[in-house]
Amino acid sequence: MAKNDNAKCWADLWKASVKKYDRTGDETQAARWNQRSEHFGKAGDDEKRKKRATEIFKLLKKAGFNPKGAAVLDIGCGPGTLSIPLAKAGARVTSLDIASGMLDRLRETAKKEKLEIRVMEGSWYTADIGKLGFRNKFDLVIASMTPAVRDLETFDRMMACSRKYCYYSNFIQRDMGNSAHQELHKILGEMNASQVHDPGMRDHDHGPAGHEHGPGPGLVYPFMYLYTLGYRPLLTLTHDTRKREQDWNEAADRTIGRLERRRELTEGEKEKIRGFYRDASPDGKYRSKSETYRGMMVWSVDTREKA
């Protein structure tokens, strides 16, 4: 697509921001998400997930999308958080994810619900949409809170698969209790602060523009890129506050487990982590609080103003 000067400026900024972060390869990504696949999305408030799905469908309807009979591609589908309700609504869904464990859960749910969903295992980082037959094929292409769309190339690839609509959502900002992160960073010394996470939160690294899946665009770069190209996405912003309480031993073990996915910890380091949670939990309970700002947007790929 032709880019004017403003769009090129945002594209260049986007590319430059991604270069500051390590680009995790396919094998590492698959391994990380397979480790999490058994429990991913199971904890938490079912009502909040249902409410979020309702908000997404409301935004899609406002944009003019009707799921009945529509061809949908769900990139980084996970266990089927959106694939399942879209299929229930009558869409013909193709669900793609890099983690076989996530897809196994999706298949299980689809079988239980008697839904026909085309499930595909693969990486969006290296996907050849020409060979896959995806180019200009789908009425709706989704990239919902996924690290699969992490840069300009993967974002443009997503758009190239749509003949009507695209849906994209990501973090704007997430405060996961930075004081705890900083203290653990001091205790462990050489480790990067972004590798230490509150055990009540999900295991992600922070990238540019509020994106927490490592290298990625957050919401700012995609929105501004689209806007300067002449698109006018429908945009909805949400804010969530979450409090969590758990036994300090459990909190320490969760943090240790997350850190050991990256490297082996010494017994001394493990004891330092346990000591931190023990000291921060005078009554035996570790308490954490997070605030999350998310954004979701829908746009038509064949309707844009002259930029």
N, C-alpha and C positions, 0 to 999 in steps of 0.2 A: 504494500500500500504506500502511496505517496505521503510523505511527511512534510509539513511546513516547518518553519524554523523553530516555532515554539514546541512542537511535538518532538523535533529532533533534540532540542535542549533537554526535555524530560527523559527522552530515551537515553541520552548520553549520561545524565545524572543517575538514572536507574542502573545502567551498566557499570558505572564507576562504583556505585555503592556495593554491588554484588562482589566486585573484585576484592573488597576489603575482608571478605569472609571465605573460609574454606568451602570448596564445593564438594560436598559429600557424594561419593559414588553410589552406584546402584546397589552393589553388594552390601555395603554398610547400611544403606537406607532399608533394604529388605530385611536385614538381620535385626535392626532396631525395632522396626514395626512388627515383625513376627514375634519378638520377645513380648511385645505389649498386646498382641492380638487377643489373647484369651480374656483379658480383663478390660480392654479398651471400651469406653462408653457404657460400661455396666454400672459403675458407681455413680452416685449423684441423684438428682431429682428427675424422675421420669416426666413429671408435669412440666418442668422447665424445657425438656427436650421436645415435648409435644407442642408447647407454646412456641418454641423457636421454629419448628416445622410449619406451624400454622402461619407464622409471620412471613416465612419464605414463600409459601403458597399464595398468600395475600399479595405480596409484592409482584410475584410472577403474573398473577391475574391482572393486577393493575397495569402491567406492561403489555398485556394482551395475549399472554400465553395460555393455551388450553391443553392440559395433559392428555386428554382423551385421544388416543391414536397417534400421539406425537412421538417422534424418534428422539430419544434423549441419551446423551453421553455423560456419564458421571465419572469425572477424573479424580483419582485418589478417593475412591468410594468408601474405603474402610469397610466396616461390617454392614454397610447398607443403610446408614442413617437417613439418607434422602432417596436412595434407589428404591427401597421398599415402599415408602408412601407414594412415590411417583408411579410405581408399577401398580399399586392398589388403585390409583386414580385413573388407570387406563393407558399409561404411557408404555411404549416399547423401549425398555431400558437396556443400555449397554453399560456395564459397570467394570471399570478398569482400576487395578491397584497393583502395587509392586509386592505386596505381602500376601503370600499364599494363606497365612493364618487368618487374615481379615476376610479373604474371599471364601474360605471354608465356612466361616460364620454366616456370611451373606447367603451362601448356598443353602445352609441349614434352615435359615429363616424363610427363604423363598420357598423351599420345599414344604415347610410347615404351613405357610400361608397359601400354598398352591399358586405361586406366581411364576411366570416365565420371564427370567432375566438372563440376558447374555452376559456371562462372566468371563473376563479376560485378565490374565496375569501379565503384567509388563510395566516397564518404566516409561513415564512421560518425558523424562529427561532426554531419552534417546529414541523416542518413538518416531517411526517413519509413517506419517499419516497417509502418504500416497500408497505405500504397500499395504497398509491396513484398510484402505478404502474408506477412510474417515473424512477426507476433504469435502467440505460443503455438503455433508450428508445428514446432519442432525438439525432438528427443529429447536433444540435447546442443548447447550453444552454447559455443564456445571463444574466449577472448581470451588468447593466449599471448605474453607479452613484447612487447606491441604498444602503440604510442602512440595507437591508434585509440580505446581506452577510457581516457580521460584525466581524467574527472571523474564526479561523482555522476550527472549526466544520462545520460552514455553508458554508465555501469555499469548503471543501472536499465533502460535501453533493451535492453542485452544480456540481462538477466534476463527481460524481458517477451517475448522471442522463444522462451524455453524452456518446454516443457511437462513436462520431467523434470529434466535435470541441466545444471549450468554448470561450466565449468572456467576458472580464472583463474590466471595466473602473472605474477610481476614481481620486480624487484629489491628486496631489503631494504637492502643496502648494497653499494657497489662502490668499492674503493680502486684508482685507476688510476695511482698514482704522483704524489701531490699536490705533492711537492717540485719535480718538473719543471714542473708546471702553474704553480706560484707563481713560479718563476724566469722562465719565459717571460712571465708576466703582468708582472713587473717590467721585463723587457727591452722589451716592446711598449708599456708605459705605460698608454694609455687603454683597452686592451681588457679585457673582463671575464674573470676567471680561468677561468670555466666554459666559455669558448669555446676554450680551449687544451687540446688532448688529446694524450696520449701516442700516438705513431703506431702502437703495437702494439695499441691499443684501438679499439673502434668509435666512430663519430662521433655522440655524443649529448650533449645538455645535461642537467645535473642539475636535477631538480625536487624537490618535497617528498617526505619520507618514503622516501628512497632511490630514488625513481623517476628514471630518467636519460633519459627521452624528452622533456624539457621539462615543460610542465604535466601533471601526472598524479598518480595516487594511490599509486604504489609498491604495497606489499602491506599496509601498516599500516591505512590508512583503509578499504579494502574489507573486510578481515577483521573489524575492529572494528564496522563498520557492519552487516555480516551478523550478527555475534554478538549485538549489542544488539537486533536484530530478532527473534532467537530461532532463527536458523539455527546449525547446528553443522558447519561445513565440515571435511572431512578435509584435514589440512594436512601437507605435507612440505617440509622445509627442506634446502637443499644449499649446500655451500661448495666453491669451486674456486679453486685457485691456478695462475696462468699466468706463465711466464717467456718472454720473447721477445728474440731477438738479431737485429739487422739492420745493414746498412751505414749509416753515419751520413748519407750523402747521400740514401739512400732514406728514412730516417726524417724528415729535414728536408723533403724534397719532399712526403711524405704529409701532414705537418702544414700546410705551406703550401697544399696543395690543399684541405684541409678548411677552413682559415680563409678561403680565397678563395671558398668557396660562400656566405659571408655578406657579404663586402665585398672590394673590390680592395685588395691590399697594395702598398705602395710598394717599390721595389727596395731601399731602405735597410732596411725592415722584413724583407724576405726574407733579406737578408744577415745581419741580427741573429739570425734563427732558425737559419740555417745555421751561424753562429758558435757558437751555443749547443750544437748537436748535435756539431759538430766538437770543441769543447773538452771535452764530456762523453764523448768516445769516443777515449781515448788510443791504442788499438790499431786504430782505424778501425771498431769495432763499437759500436753503441748498444744497451744492455741495459735492459730494463724488466721490471717485475713487477707483477702485479695480483692482488687477492683479491676474489672475488665471492661474495656471499650472495644466494641466490634462494629464493623460496617459491612453491609451487603448491598450489592448493586446489580441491576438488570439493565441490559441495553439491547437494541436491535442492531444487528450487524449491517443491515442494508438501509438504515436510516440515519443520516448524520447531516448536520448543518455545514455550510461552507466555512471552513476554518481559516 
